[in-house]
Each structure stands twice: as C-alpha cells, then as structure tokens.
Amino acid sequence: MREIDVSLVEQTVRDLCIKANLILPEDMEQCILKGREEELSPVGRNVFDDIKANIETARNENIPICQDTGMAVIFMEVGQDVHFVGGSVNDAINRGVARGYTEGRLRCSIVSDPLERVNTNDNTPPVVHLKYTDGEQVKIMVSPKGFGSENMSQLKMMTPSVTHDEIVDWVVSVCAKAGSNPCPPIVIGVGIGGDFEKCAYLAKKALCRNVSVRNPKPLYRDLEQRMLDEINKLGIGPQGFGGTKTCLAVNIEEAPTHIAGLPVSVNVGCHVTRHAEATI
C-alpha cells in the first residue's frame, strides 16, 4: 500500500490547470500545422497563421491560449493500492483548481448555481471523473473546456436499427449547425454506446485522445475518417471564413450498451482542444 499526501494531488492539479491553458499538446499543434499546409483557401491559410502565432505567443509569454480558460474537467485514475493521507482528496482537488486559476491569472467562469448565476471567483468546482485501476499510481488529466464549443455539443438516443450512414449524417449535421460558433477548425469527440450519461462521458474522453491516434477497431477507424471527410466538405473553414479544413480530427470511443438502444453523442472541441496530464 502506497501512501500519497493529498497536498501532492493539490499541487499537481494546480500545475496542470495552468499548463493546459498555456501550452497546447504537441499532437494538437502538429495537427494544426498540417492543417495549414492542406488548407486550400488563402483566407483559411491566413487564419491558420494567426492560430499558429497565438499558440506561440501563449507559450512564450505565459498567457492563456484562449480567453475562455474553461470549466476544469478532471479525469483521475487511482490505483487500488493507493491510500490518501493528510485530508480530503475532494478538498485537495478543489484547492488545486482554485490555486491554478487564481495564481495562474486565468479567467474564472464558474457560477455556483445554474439559475442564480453567482460566480465562485476561483473556477471551482470542477467536473471530476474518477476511475480505479490496478497498481499504486495516480494519473491526473486536466482538460479545460470552453463553452463556445461545449454549447454546440449534442446527444441523441438512437435505435439499434440505425445505419452507419445515419450515424455519420447526424454527426455531420451537428457540426453543420454549429457553424463558426465553436471556433473551427474543430476537433470532434464521438461517444457511441453506454447509456445516456456514459455516452456523453465517452465523447468528452475522446477529445482528450491524441489526435494522431486512430481507434484500434477497423469499423470505428473507418467511421472516424468518413466523419472527418464529410465535415470538411461543409466548407465552413477556419473561424468560419470558408475553406477545406473545418475539422482537424474525429475521435470515436465506444462502450457496451443495452439491446434496446444506441446512444450517440458529439462533444465539440475548438482548435485549442486543451489537456495536460501527470502521474504521481
């Protein structure tokens, strides 16, 4: 049994909140650079140049990549042989987010009640997804989610009789309706299976997968490519100015589901689909 003081969790969450908002993952940056080379529209290429300059400025000047520094979404994998000491893990996570956003001078966007709309002033509480694994390590991923893209996301409870073409068409329709709102070029996370909430979780988790890694199953790998091709045919283009690169990547995650249903969800990510992770 390994003991981990919750102060280490707090510090790790704090650091990841700042890092994720300042430094885009390498795979995302490379995907953007590749998108610039493949974009056929001169205006679209100029937008890509602005995006590249923004990424470099954020990294060099230690300022956020985007003014919407998001709602902190935390994926935490805890080894079953870990014993936390020194206080509450939940409190430590909240303190880490609060410190990350206040000490990192990141915009605090969370309200304590969805209808009363009073800002918490430290971006807490985060959304936390906890998973137990084997071993004695703790893996923490922080994924700040801006709501320009989050607001464009959808979930649909389909029937088992739905065809692959209909699934592709619905995913593309979600992106068409989103238009320029999610700050394209976008990244699309698709969840297929599970139940209502599991499906949405899968789509959010899919956004955190390396954009150069395809689904290992041929069926879903083919669907990823088909969806990507069809979304890019929409012509929305970078920042909605038209072009051939509306979407940079489509990641699908699947899970077992009930015989009577087929949930499908789309979580839309902007061109700064951010996340940072560490293992303690």
N, C-alpha and C positions, 0 to 999 in steps of 0.2 A: 504494500500500500504506500503510495507516494503522497506526501502532504504538500499542498500548494497554498500559500497565503493569498487571500483574496486581494491583497494590495497589488500583487503581480497582475491579476486579472484587470484591476482598475487601470494600472499604468499601461497595459497592453491595449486596452480599448481606447484609452485616451490618445495614444500614439497613432493607432490605426485610423481613428476618426480624422485626424489631421492629415496623415499621409494620403488617405483615399481621396481627400478633397483637393490635394495639391499636385499629386503625381498620378497620371493616367497609367494603367497597367501597360507593360511593354507590348503585349499582343494587340491591345486596342490601338495603340499609337501606330504600330506597324500596319495594321489593317486600314487605318485612315490614310497613311502614306500610299499604300497600294491602291486605295480607292481614288486618290488624286490622280494617279497615273492612268487609271482606267476610265475616269470621267471624260465624256466626250464633249460636254458643254463648256465653252470658255468661261462663262459666268460661274458654272459649277466648280471649275478648277480654281478660280479666284477665291471662292468661298472656302474650298479646301485649304488654300494657302493661309487664309485668315485663321482657320481652325488650328493649323499647324503652329502658327505664330502664337496663338493663345495658349496652347499646350506648353510651348517652350517658355513663354513668359511666366506662366504659373509656376513651373518647376524652378526657374532661375530666380524669380523674385519672391518665392514663398507666399504666393497669394492663391486663392481658390481658382480652380479651372472654370467654375461657373458660379454666378452669384447665388443661385439656388443650391445651397450646400446640403439640401435634402433631409429626409427623415432617416435617422440611423436605423438600418436593418442589420441585425447581427445573427450570423449563423455560428453556433457554438457546438463543437463536438467534444464531448467529455469522456475520457477513458474511464471504464468502470472501476479501475484500481486507483482512482484519484480521490483523495479526501481533502476538501477545502477547509482551511483553518483561518482564524483571525476575523471572523464576522460573516455577514450575509453576502453570498455571491450576487444576488439580485441588486443589493445596495451598491456593491462594487462596480457592477456594470453601469448602473445609473450614474455613479460618481465619475466613472471613466468617460462617459458620453458628455456629461456636464463640463468636465475639465477640458476635454478635447475641443468642444465648441466655444467655450469662453476663453480659454488660454490660447487657442488657435485663431481667435478672432473670426470665427465662422458665423454665418448668419443663423440665428435661432428662429426656427419656423414652426415649432410645435405648439399647439394650443391644448390646454388641459381638458377641455370639453368640446366636442364637435359642434355644439349649437351655441354655447355661451362665448366661445372664441377668445379666451383669455390666454395670452402667450405665457409659456412656462419660463421663458427667458434663459434657458440653458439647453434647449433642444431635447430635453427628456420628456416623457420616457421613450426609449427606443422600442422597436419591434424585435423580439428575441425568439429565434428558432433553436431549440435545444435537441441534440441527438446524442445518445450514449453509444460509445464504441468500445472495442477491446483496448487493453493497454493502460498506460499511466501518463498519457499526454493530453493536453487540451489545445484544440485548434480553434482559433477565433478568426472569423472573417467579418469585416465591417463593410457594408455596401450602402453608401448614402444614396437615397432615391429621391430625385427631384420630381415635383408633381406636374410639371409641364408634360412629361412623358407618362407618368403614372396615371394621370387623368384620362389618358387615351386608351388605357388597358380595358379588356373585356373578358368575360367568361360566358360560355354557352353550354347548357346541358343538352348534348345531342343524344340521339338514339343509336343503338348498336347497328342499325341498318344504314347509317350514313356512309357514303363512299369516301374514298381518299380524295377524290376531286372536290367533293363538297367541303371537306375539311380545309383543303388548300384555299378554295374560293372564299371561305369565311375568314380565314386568317388574313388574306389579302384585302378583303373588304374592311376589316378593322383598320388596316394601315391606310387604305384609301380615305376612310372617314377622318382619320387623324390628320391627314394633310401635313401642313407645315408646323402644326402645334407642338409636336414633340422634338423640335429642333433636329431634323434629319441632316445627315444620314443617320438612320436609326439602327439599333440592334434589337432583334425580336427574340424574346424567350417564349417558348410554347410549352404548355403542360398538357399532356394527354393521359387521361385515366385518373385513378384515385376516386375521391368523392369531391364534393363542392369545394371544401377548403384545401384539400390535398392538391387538387389540380392547380389552384392559384399559387400554392407554395412551389410546385414544380416549375411553373413559368418564371417565378421570381428567382429560383435557384438556377434555372437555365441561363439567366442573364449573367450570372457570375462565372460561368464556364468560359475557359479560354476560347476566344472566337476563332482560333485556328484549329480547334479540335472538333471533329465531327462525331455525331452519335455512332457508337460502335455497331449498332444493328443496321444492316443494309436498308431495310424498309424505312426507318426513320431518317437515315442519312440521305436517302433519295428524296424524302419529303422536305427535308431542310433545304436541299438545293432547288427543288421545284418552287417552294415558297419564296426563296430569295430571288429567283429569276422573275417570278410573276410580280413581286412587289416592285422590283426595279423597272418593270415595264410600265408602271404607273406614271413615270415621268415627273414625279414631284420634285426630285433632285435635292441637292444640298440646300438646307434652310428654306426649301420651298420655292426656289428660283428656277426650277426646271433642270432636268438633267437625267443622266443614266444611272446615277448612284443615289437611290433613295434609301437603300438598306445595305449595311455592311456585312451583316451575318444573321442567320437564323439558327438558334439552338433549341432543340427539342429534348425534353425529358419526359419519360413515360413511367407509369406505375400500374400495378394491377387494379382492376375496377370491378364493379358489380355486373352481373349478366344483363341487367335491365337498363344500363346506362353507358354513356360515353362522354364524360366531361372533357371539354377542350377550353383552354384559357390562353390568352395572349397578354404578356406583360411587355409593354413598350419601353425601350431604353433609348435615351438620346445619344448623340455622338460622343458624349463623355459618360459612358456607362462605367461607373467607378466602383472599385472594390480594392481592399487591401487585406492581407491575412498574415497571421503569425502563429507559431506553435510554441507552447510553453510546457 
